[in-house]
Amino acid sequence: MTAINYEIDNDGILTLTIDMPGQSANTMNAAFREALTETVQKVEGDAEKINGIIITSAKDTFFAGGDLNELIQVTNDNADEFFQTILSLKAQMRKLETLGKPVVAAMNGTALGGGYELCLASHRRIVLDDPGIKIGLPEVTLGLLPGGGACVRLPRLLGLEKAFPYLMEGKQIDPQTALKEGMVDELASSQEELLKKAREWIKANPESKQPWDQKGFRIPGGGPNHPAMAQRLAIGPAMLKEKTKGCYPAPERIMAAAVEGASVDVDTADRIEARHFTEITCSQVAKNMIHTFWFGLNAIKAGGSRPDAPAKSKVKKVGILGAGMMGAGIAYVSANRGIEVVLKDVSSENAEKGKAYSDKLLAKKVSRGQLDEAGKQKVLDRINATENADDLAGCDLIIEAVFEDSDLKAKVTQEAEPHLADNGIFASNTSTIPITQLARASANAQKFIGLHFFSPVDKMPLVEIIKGEQTDDEPLAKAFDYVMQINKTPIVVNDSRGFFTSRVFGTFVNEGITLLSEGFHPASVENAGLLAGMPVGPLAICDEVSLTLTQHIRDQSKKDTEAAGGTWDPHPAEAVIDAMVDQHGRKGKAAGAGFYEYPENGKKYLWPELEALYVDQDRARNADLTLLKERLLFIQAIETVRCLEENVLMEVRDANIGSIFGIGFAAWSGGALQYINQYGLQAFTERADELADRFGERFRPPELLREHAAKHQYFE
């Protein structure tokens, strides 16, 4: 069975239908490249009887892009061979667009990456008008650059400035937006109309050429040497470096390929792009990101951590206890996915305030044209804000989202649980308190589970599902299905104080505060976090969470540890937090004062008194930012290994995705365990021992890490 079906009709119009055997989607793999080469040779031989070419797909999608199984295996050892392979692919696409026959991409579904690049090599792009279809170049989100001609053709189609967001940010858009942006030329309402319009255009344009192959062509908005464009490009690399902190080479390579390519002819530009593509594909950052954001994430979404039984289910009615920031956010994401919501608080007034949060978020969507008023009201009508526990009757799922206090959580659990549907499950949104401990208040600990959401709920993609000691597979499966239903990414962990994400997040914050206590300048501490690839510095994120909440969680953990007969080991950061709250009254962002000042109408800035209180001028002047970055990343990676060693984590993919999606661990690394893999297991272990000798036992490698290093066994 051929990968590209070849059919010429009575009008001399050739339809090339891509249908990769044994695949649910078309990808740019070796089989496709071979089929394309054979097809182009056949087209050249049949040129006299061909009046035009339609490229379409037999799949539900048009074309999914490059084959990542192939790309992840490209190394410096086979880079030359890969470079020639890419040049050969580009040559076939170039032959099609310069054959002297009109070529139309009839896009019957999503066209991403190499799939859209095939469309760019066509003279006309017509797409089905379906909002579910996505068009774009997402390669940069995997540490890659578009290597099938997009860096060459898109700037020539749209202009450099307009093309950059699609090339360097991986934006994916629907057909209507693509038409407005100029990325497609026409929409069709059905498959029949799609092919009809393609044929009509071919007949009306028998000698079509690409704009860039016509004499006198100029890049829209000006090329790199145009005065206005040259001025913008002069500051472009610096602005890009500020955004990426130097952690992500792909955007820099994309800019270079596009700008260099825009200065020369198309064929030379293709070669320039191929060189950049080959080099970036060999990079460790690309390997890290493909490993986690493609293979790891797809395994999670395929249900890799879900029990096989029971069958998949959907929540029809969810109860949420507590209408504060977390409860209100959970209500919004649930109602937005068509679920009936009961949002309960101690008073109707509080519950209505929680519902108003959804109103506010939906109003923003209306103002942006993403939703109409009727759609907004439909979502709001699904939320019943109440103080009456009886309204919870028949809930498939009840989620407790009250303050982090064991006694309060026990009280609301016992009040609400009797209202569950017969097969309903109860979940706690606690971020630190062990689920097994909270389940003691439940009448049915087997159906009690943890659902740890992250703030703000509407934006954060992760939910951490926590199994208590008695939690059965059925509630785990139902919780997993609910998280997928609300379009979040689930990871599954076993019970522990702080579970996985809060434990690791705490190490990052505490290490940052410890660096401050050691005399490093707070600006250096924050910059080290950002330069390491974290989205926010440790002091800023501590303010966001609030120092008082951090203090409360610590006190609760200490109390529970000692009650269980354990010994509390104070962290060096604790004294700083206590002093900030108890002596200086600085409680965090919500209180208007923490490690930062928060002027009413201005930008936040570090509290100036921190310098007098903590900074050692000699140490601050001689700060080694590389060491600071290393400490902030190592401490999180080491704690992640401990979680794996203690069986809190069961899957490496959950560790990597959870660390990035939940706490913002450096995405360039592929996650906390992939960071160790790419550093080198033996080298990481030796460096961790050095850090432990200098800065404390918290850096000492766990035994599991030593075992993996001794066996040269990656965390996979």
C-alpha positions in Angstrom: 0.0 0.0 0.0 1.5 3.3 -1.0 1.7 6.3 1.3 0.6 8.8 -1.4 -2.3 7.8 -3.7 -1.9 9.2 -7.2 -5.0 9.9 -9.3 -5.4 12.0 -12.5 -8.9 13.0 -13.5 -10.3 13.8 -17.0 -9.4 17.5 -16.5 -5.8 16.6 -16.0 -5.9 17.5 -12.3 -3.8 15.2 -10.2 -4.9 14.5 -6.7 -2.2 13.3 -4.3 -3.9 11.8 -1.2 -1.5 11.2 1.7 -2.4 8.1 3.6 0.5 6.6 5.6 -0.1 2.9 6.1 -0.6 1.7 9.7 -0.7 5.2 11.2 -3.6 7.2 12.6 -1.9 10.4 11.3 0.4 11.3 8.5 4.0 12.1 9.6 7.1 13.1 7.8 9.1 9.9 8.3 11.3 7.8 6.1 8.3 6.1 4.4 6.8 9.5 3.6 10.1 10.9 2.2 10.5 7.9 0.0 6.9 8.1 -1.2 7.3 11.8 -1.9 10.5 11.3 -3.9 8.8 8.6 -6.0 5.7 10.7 -6.5 7.6 13.8 -7.6 9.5 11.7 -10.1 6.2 10.4 -11.5 4.8 13.9 -11.6 7.8 15.1 -13.6 7.3 12.2 -16.0 3.5 13.0 -16.4 4.0 16.7 -16.5 2.6 17.1 -20.0 -0.8 15.5 -19.0 -1.0 17.3 -15.6 -2.8 20.7 -15.5 -2.7 21.1 -11.7 -2.1 19.2 -8.4 -4.2 18.9 -5.3 -2.6 17.6 -2.1 -5.0 16.3 0.5 -5.2 13.6 3.2 -7.2 10.4 3.7 -6.8 10.8 7.5 -9.0 12.8 9.9 -6.1 15.3 10.1 -4.2 16.7 7.1 -0.7 16.1 8.4 0.8 15.9 11.9 4.4 17.0 11.3 7.8 15.4 11.8 8.4 11.9 13.2 9.8 12.5 16.6 10.9 8.9 17.0 13.3 9.6 14.2 14.3 13.1 15.3 15.2 12.1 18.9 17.8 9.6 17.4 19.7 12.3 15.5 23.1 12.9 17.1 26.4 14.5 16.1 27.5 11.1 14.8 24.8 10.9 12.1 24.2 14.7 11.7 25.8 14.8 8.2 23.4 12.1 7.0 20.4 13.8 8.5 21.4 17.1 6.9 21.5 15.5 3.5 18.1 13.8 4.2 16.6 17.2 5.0 18.0 18.7 1.9 16.6 15.9 -0.2 13.1 16.4 1.3 13.3 20.1 0.7 14.4 19.5 -2.9 11.2 17.4 -3.6 9.0 20.1 -2.1 10.8 22.7 -4.2 10.4 20.7 -7.4 6.6 20.6 -6.8 6.3 24.4 -6.3 8.5 25.2 -9.3 7.0 22.6 -11.7 5.0 25.3 -13.5 1.7 23.7 -12.5 -0.7 25.1 -9.9 -0.5 23.3 -6.6 -3.3 23.5 -4.0 -3.2 22.2 -0.4 -6.7 21.0 0.3 -6.4 20.9 4.1 -9.1 18.6 5.4 -7.9 18.7 9.0 -5.2 19.9 11.3 -1.9 20.8 9.7 1.0 21.2 12.1 4.8 21.5 11.7 5.9 19.7 8.5 2.3 19.3 7.5 1.8 23.0 7.3 5.2 23.4 5.7 4.0 21.2 2.9 1.0 23.6 2.5 3.5 26.5 2.4 5.1 24.9 -0.6 1.8 24.9 -2.4 0.5 27.9 -4.3 -2.9 27.9 -2.6 -4.0 26.8 0.8 -7.7 26.0 1.3 -8.9 24.6 4.7 -12.1 23.2 6.1 -13.9 25.8 8.2 -13.9 23.7 11.4 -12.9 25.4 14.7 -11.4 22.1 15.9 -8.8 22.2 13.2 -5.4 23.6 14.2 -2.8 25.2 12.0 0.7 26.1 13.1 4.4 25.4 13.7 4.7 23.9 17.2 8.3 22.7 16.8 9.8 25.4 19.2 7.7 23.9 22.1 9.8 20.7 21.7 13.1 22.6 21.5 13.2 22.3 17.7 12.8 24.7 14.7 10.6 24.2 11.7 13.0 22.5 9.3 10.7 21.9 6.3 10.9 25.3 4.8 8.8 27.4 7.2 11.7 29.7 8.2 12.1 30.3 4.5 8.6 30.6 3.2 6.5 32.1 6.1 8.6 35.3 6.3 8.2 35.7 2.5 4.4 35.1 2.8 3.7 37.3 5.9 6.8 39.4 6.4 9.4 38.8 9.1 7.7 40.6 11.9 4.3 38.9 11.4 5.9 35.5 10.9 8.1 35.5 14.1 5.3 34.7 16.6 4.3 31.6 14.6 7.8 30.5 14.2 9.3 31.3 17.6 6.3 30.8 19.9 4.6 27.7 18.4 1.2 29.5 18.1 -1.6 27.2 16.9 -4.7 28.9 15.4 -8.1 27.9 13.9 -9.0 28.3 10.3 -10.8 31.6 10.7 -7.8 33.1 12.4 -5.5 31.6 9.8 -7.5 33.2 7.1 -7.3 36.6 8.8 -3.6 36.2 9.3 -2.9 35.2 5.7 -1.7 31.7 6.6 -4.4 30.2 4.4 -6.2 31.7 1.4 -9.7 30.3 1.6 -12.2 28.3 3.7 -14.5 25.5 2.7 -17.7 24.3 4.4 -17.3 20.6 3.5 -15.0 18.1 2.0 -16.9 18.3 -1.3 -16.6 22.1 -1.4 -12.9 21.8 -0.4 -12.0 19.8 -3.4 -14.4 21.7 -5.7 -12.7 25.0 -4.7 -9.3 23.5 -5.3 -10.2 22.4 -8.8 -11.8 25.8 -9.6 -8.7 27.6 -8.5 -6.4 25.4 -10.6 -8.5 26.0 -13.7 -8.5 29.7 -13.1 -4.7 29.8 -12.4 -3.1 27.5 -14.9 0.4 29.0 -14.7 0.6 29.8 -11.0 3.9 30.7 -9.3 4.9 31.3 -5.8 5.3 35.1 -5.1 8.9 34.6 -4.1 9.6 33.0 -7.5 8.3 36.0 -9.4 10.6 38.7 -10.7 10.8 41.8 -8.5 9.4 40.1 -5.3 10.0 41.9 -2.1 9.4 40.5 1.4 6.2 42.2 3.0 7.3 44.9 5.4 10.9 44.8 4.1 13.8 42.4 4.3 16.6 42.5 6.9 18.3 45.4 5.1 15.2 47.6 5.1 16.0 50.5 7.5 12.9 50.0 9.7 13.3 46.3 9.8 17.1 46.5 10.4 16.4 48.8 13.4 14.0 46.2 14.9 16.3 43.3 14.2 19.2 45.1 15.9 17.5 44.7 19.3 15.7 41.4 18.5 18.4 39.1 19.8 18.8 41.0 23.1 15.0 41.0 23.6 14.9 37.3 22.9 17.7 36.6 25.3 15.9 38.5 28.0 12.8 36.3 27.4 14.6 32.9 27.2 17.4 33.7 29.7 19.6 31.9 27.3 18.1 28.5 28.3 16.3 27.8 25.0 18.5 27.8 21.8 15.6 27.0 19.4 14.1 30.6 19.2 17.5 32.1 18.6 18.2 29.6 15.8 14.8 30.3 14.3 15.4 34.0 14.3 18.8 33.4 12.7 17.5 31.0 10.1 14.7 33.4 9.1 16.8 36.6 9.0 19.7 34.9 7.2 17.4 33.2 4.8 15.5 36.4 4.0 18.8 37.9 2.8 19.4 35.3 0.1 17.5 33.4 -2.6 15.1 30.6 -1.6 17.4 27.7 -2.4 20.2 29.1 -0.4 17.8 29.9 2.4 16.6 26.3 2.4 20.2 25.2 2.9 20.7 27.7 5.8 17.5 26.5 7.5 18.6 22.8 7.1 21.9 23.6 8.8 20.2 25.3 11.8 17.7 22.5 11.9 20.3 19.8 12.0 22.3 21.5 14.7 19.3 22.2 17.0 18.0 18.6 16.5 21.3 17.3 17.8 21.1 19.5 20.9 20.5 18.1 24.4 17.7 20.6 25.1 15.7 19.3 22.1 16.2 15.7 23.3 15.1 16.7 26.8 11.9 18.5 25.6 10.9 15.8 23.1 11.4 13.1 25.7 9.1 14.8 28.2 6.7 17.0 26.3 6.0 14.4 23.6 6.7 10.9 24.8 6.0 11.4 28.5 3.0 13.6 28.1 1.4 11.4 25.5 1.9 8.4 27.8 0.1 10.2 30.6 -2.8 11.3 28.4 -3.1 7.8 27.1 -4.0 6.7 30.6 -0.6 5.2 31.5 -1.2 5.8 35.3 -4.9 4.9 35.3 -6.1 1.5 36.5 -7.6 -0.7 33.7 -10.9 -1.0 35.5 -13.5 0.4 35.8 -14.5 1.7 32.4 -14.1 5.4 31.7 -16.6 7.6 33.4 -17.7 11.3 33.3 -18.7 13.4 36.3 -22.1 15.0 35.8 -22.4 16.8 39.2 -19.5 18.0 41.3 -19.7 19.5 44.8 -17.0 22.0 45.9 -16.6 22.8 49.6 -15.1 26.3 50.0 -15.5 29.2 47.6 -12.2 30.8 48.1 -9.6 31.1 45.4 -9.0 27.4 44.9 -12.7 26.4 45.2 -13.8 29.1 42.9 -11.2 28.1 40.3 -12.2 24.4 40.4 -15.9 25.5 40.0 -15.0 27.5 36.9 -13.0 24.8 35.1 -15.7 22.2 35.9 -18.6 24.4 34.7 -16.7 25.4 31.7 -16.5 21.7 30.7 -20.2 21.2 31.0 -20.4 19.8 34.6 -23.1 20.9 37.0 -21.4 22.5 40.0 -22.5 23.0 43.6 -20.3 25.6 45.2 -20.8 25.5 48.9 -19.5 27.9 51.6 -20.5 28.8 55.1 -22.7 31.6 53.8 -24.5 32.3 50.5 -22.6 35.6 50.4 -19.2 33.8 50.4 -20.5 31.3 47.8 -21.7 34.0 45.5 -18.3 35.7 45.7 -16.8 32.5 44.5 -19.2 32.3 41.6 -18.3 35.9 40.8 -14.8 34.7 40.0 -16.2 32.7 37.1 -18.3 35.7 36.0 -15.1 37.7 35.8 -13.1 35.1 33.8 -16.0 34.6 31.4 -16.4 38.4 30.9 -12.8 38.5 29.8 -13.5 35.9 27.2 -16.5 37.9 26.0 -14.5 41.1 25.7 -11.9 39.2 23.6 -14.6 37.8 21.3 -13.9 34.2 22.4 -17.4 33.8 23.8 -20.8 35.5 23.5 -23.1 36.6 26.3 -25.4 33.5 25.9 -22.4 31.2 26.2 -21.2 33.0 29.3 -24.6 32.7 31.0 -24.8 29.0 30.1 -21.6 28.4 32.1 -22.7 30.5 35.0 -26.1 28.7 35.1 -24.2 25.5 35.8 -22.9 26.9 39.1 -25.2 26.7 42.1 -23.7 29.0 44.8 -25.1 27.9 48.2 -24.7 27.5 51.9 -27.1 24.5 52.0 -25.4 21.1 52.3 -28.5 19.4 51.0 -27.8 20.9 47.5 -24.9 18.5 47.4 -27.3 15.5 47.1 -26.4 13.2 44.2 -22.9 14.5 43.5 -20.6 12.1 41.7 -17.7 13.8 43.2 -17.2 16.2 46.1 -14.0 18.2 46.4 -13.0 19.8 49.7 -11.1 23.0 49.1 -11.1 24.7 52.5 -8.1 26.1 54.5 -5.1 23.9 55.3 -6.3 22.8 58.7 -6.8 19.1 59.5 -9.7 19.7 62.0 -11.6 22.0 59.6 -11.2 19.5 56.7 -12.4 16.7 58.9 -15.5 18.7 59.9 -16.6 19.6 56.3 -15.8 16.0 55.1 -18.3 14.6 57.7 -20.9 17.2 56.8 -20.8 16.7 53.1 -20.0 13.0 52.6 -23.5 11.7 53.3 -24.8 13.6 50.3 -22.6 11.7 47.8 -24.3 9.6 45.1 -24.1 5.8 45.7 -20.9 5.4 43.7 -19.6 8.9 44.4 -16.1 9.7 45.6 -14.7 12.3 48.0 -11.5 14.3 47.3 -9.4 16.7 49.2 -7.6 19.6 47.5 -5.0 19.7 50.3 -1.5 20.7 49.1 0.5 19.1 52.0 -1.6 17.2 54.6 -1.4 13.4 54.1 -4.5 11.9 52.5 -4.4 8.9 54.7 -4.5 11.2 57.7 -7.5 13.2 56.3 -9.3 10.0 55.3 -9.7 9.1 59.0 -12.6 11.5 59.0 -14.3 9.7 56.2 -16.9 7.1 56.5 -15.4 5.3 53.5 -11.6 5.7 53.3 -11.5 3.4 50.3 -13.3 6.1 48.2 -11.3 9.0 49.6 -8.6 10.5 47.4 -6.5 13.6 46.9 -6.9 16.1 44.0 -4.2 18.7 44.3 -5.0 21.7 42.0 -2.6 24.5 41.4 -3.2 28.2 41.5 -4.6 29.9 39.4 -6.7 26.8 38.6 -7.9 28.2 35.2 -4.3 28.6 34.0 -2.3 25.8 35.6 -2.4 22.6 33.5 -1.6 20.0 36.2 -3.6 18.1 38.9 -1.8 15.8 41.3 -3.9 12.8 42.2 -2.9 11.3 45.6 -3.7 7.8 46.6 -4.1 7.2 50.3 -3.1 4.0 52.0 -6.7 2.6 51.6 -7.7 4.3 48.3 -9.2 1.8 45.9 -8.6 1.6 42.1 -12.1 2.7 41.4 -11.9 6.2 42.9 -8.4 6.6 41.3 -9.8 5.8 37.9 -12.8 8.1 38.4 -10.5 10.9 39.6 -8.2 10.4 36.6 -11.2 10.6 34.2 -12.4 13.8 35.9 -9.1 15.5 35.5 -9.0 14.6 31.8 -12.6 15.7 31.5 -11.7 19.2 32.7 -8.8 19.3 30.2 -6.0 19.1 32.8 -3.0 16.8 32.9 -3.1 14.2 35.7 -0.2 12.7 37.5 -0.7 9.9 40.1 1.4 9.7 43.3 1.3 7.8 46.6 0.6 9.5 49.9 3.3 11.5 51.8 3.4 14.8 53.6 3.6 17.4 50.8 3.1 14.5 48.2 5.5 15.2 45.3 5.0 18.7 44.0 4.7 20.5 47.3 7.8 18.7 48.7 9.9 19.7 45.7 8.4 23.2 45.5 9.3 23.7 49.1 12.9 22.9 48.5 13.2 25.5 45.8 11.7 28.3 48.0 13.7 27.2 51.0 17.0 27.1 49.2 16.4 30.6 47.8 15.6 31.9 51.2 18.7 30.1 52.6 20.9 31.8 49.9 19.5 35.1 51.2 20.3 34.1 54.8 23.9 33.2 53.7 24.5 36.8 52.6 23.8 36.7 48.9 22.0 39.8 47.5 18.3 39.1 47.0 18.5 40.3 43.4 21.2 37.7 42.7 19.0 35.0 44.3 16.1 35.9 42.1 18.2 36.2 38.9 19.7 32.8 39.6 16.2 31.3 39.7 15.3 33.0 36.4 18.6 32.1 34.7 18.2 28.5 35.8 14.9 28.4 33.8 12.4 28.8 36.6 9.5 31.1 35.7 9.7 33.1 38.9 12.4 33.7 41.5 12.1 31.9 44.9 11.5 35.0 46.9 8.8 36.3 44.5 7.0 32.9 44.5 7.2 32.8 48.3 5.4 36.1 48.4 2.8 34.8 46.0 2.0 31.8 48.2 2.3 34.1 51.3 4.8 33.8 54.0 2.1 33.2 56.6 0.7 30.2 54.7 4.3 28.9 54.4 4.7 29.4 58.1 1.4 27.7 58.9 2.1 24.7 56.7 5.5 24.3 58.4 3.9 24.5 61.9 1.2 22.0 60.9 3.8 19.6 59.5 5.9 20.0 62.6 3.0 19.4 64.9 1.9 16.3 63.0 5.5 14.9 62.7 6.0 15.3 66.5 2.6 13.8 67.3 3.6 10.7 65.3 6.7 10.4 67.4 9.1 11.9 64.8 11.7 14.6 65.2 11.4 17.9 63.4 14.6 19.0 61.6 14.6 22.8 61.2 15.5 24.2 57.8 17.9 27.2 57.6 15.1 29.1 55.8 12.7 28.9 58.8 14.4 31.6 60.9 14.1 34.1 58.0 10.4 33.4 57.4 9.7 33.8 61.1 11.6 37.1 61.3 9.9 38.4 58.2 6.4 37.7 59.5 6.8 38.0 63.3 9.4 40.9 63.6 8.8 42.9 60.4 5.1 42.2 59.7 5.8 41.2 56.1 3.3 38.5 55.2 3.4 38.3 51.4 1.9 39.8 48.3 -1.7 39.6 49.4 -0.8 41.7 52.5 1.1 44.2 50.4 4.5 43.5 51.9 6.8 40.5 51.8 10.3 40.0 50.3 9.0 42.6 47.8 7.2 45.9 48.1 3.9 46.2 46.2 3.2 49.9 45.5 -0.5 50.5 44.6 0.2 51.9 41.1 3.7 50.7 40.4 5.8 47.7 39.7 6.9 45.5 42.6 10.5 45.8 43.8 12.6 44.0 46.4 12.2 45.3 49.9 15.3 47.6 50.4 15.7 46.6 54.1 16.7 43.0 53.0 20.1 44.3 52.1 20.8 45.7 55.6 19.2 42.6 57.3 20.9 39.9 55.3 23.4 40.9 52.7 27.1 40.2 53.2 28.7 42.7 50.8 31.8 40.6 50.1 29.8 37.5 49.4 27.3 39.5 47.3 30.1 41.1 45.2 31.7 37.7 44.5 28.5 35.7 44.0 28.9 32.8 41.5 25.6 32.8 39.7 26.4 29.4 38.2 26.7 27.9 41.7 23.5 29.6 42.8 21.6 28.3 39.8 23.0 24.8 40.4 21.9 24.8 44.1 18.3 25.8 43.1 18.1 23.0 40.5 20.0 20.3 42.3 17.9 20.6 45.5 14.7 20.0 43.5 16.1 17.1 41.5 17.5 15.4 44.6 14.1 15.7 46.4 12.5 14.2 43.3 14.7 11.2 43.5 13.8 10.8 47.2 10.1 10.8 46.2 10.9 8.0 43.7 12.9 6.1 46.3 10.1 6.3 48.8 7.5 5.2 46.2 5.7 8.5 46.4 6.4 8.7 42.7 5.7 5.6 40.7 6.5 6.8 37.2 9.4 8.9 35.9 7.1 10.6 33.4 4.9 11.9 36.2 8.0 13.3 37.9 9.2 15.2 34.9 5.8 16.5 33.8 4.7 17.2 37.4 7.8 19.2 38.1 7.4 21.4 35.0 3.6 21.8 34.9 3.1 22.0 38.7 6.1 24.0 40.1 7.7 25.4 37.0 10.9 23.4 37.0 13.2 24.4 34.1 11.3 23.2 31.0 14.5 23.2 28.9 15.8 20.3 31.1 12.8 18.0 30.4 12.0 17.9 34.1 13.6 17.1 37.4 14.7 13.5 36.6 15.6 14.3 33.0 17.8 17.1 34.3 19.9 14.4 36.1 19.9 12.2 33.0 21.2 15.0 30.8 23.7 16.2 33.4 25.2 12.7 33.6 24.3 10.3 36.5 27.8 9.9 37.8 28.7 13.6 37.4 25.5 14.6 39.1 26.1 12.3 42.1 29.6 13.5 42.5 28.6 17.1 42.3 25.7 16.5 44.8 28.2 15.1 47.3 30.4 18.2 46.9 27.4 20.5 47.5 26.4 18.4 50.6 29.9 18.7 52.0 29.8 22.5 51.5 26.2 23.4 52.2 24.5 20.6 54.2 23.2 17.1 54.1 20.0 18.1 52.2 22.2 17.8 49.1 23.4 14.3 49.9 22.4 11.9 47.1 19.8 9.3 48.0 20.8 5.7 47.7 18.6 5.2 44.6 20.6 7.8 42.8 23.9 6.1 43.7 22.5 2.8 42.5 21.5 4.3 39.1 24.8 6.0 38.7 26.7 2.8 39.5 24.7 0.9 36.9 24.7 3.8 34.4 21.0 3.4 34.4 19.0 6.5 33.3 15.7 7.4 35.0 13.2 6.2 32.4 
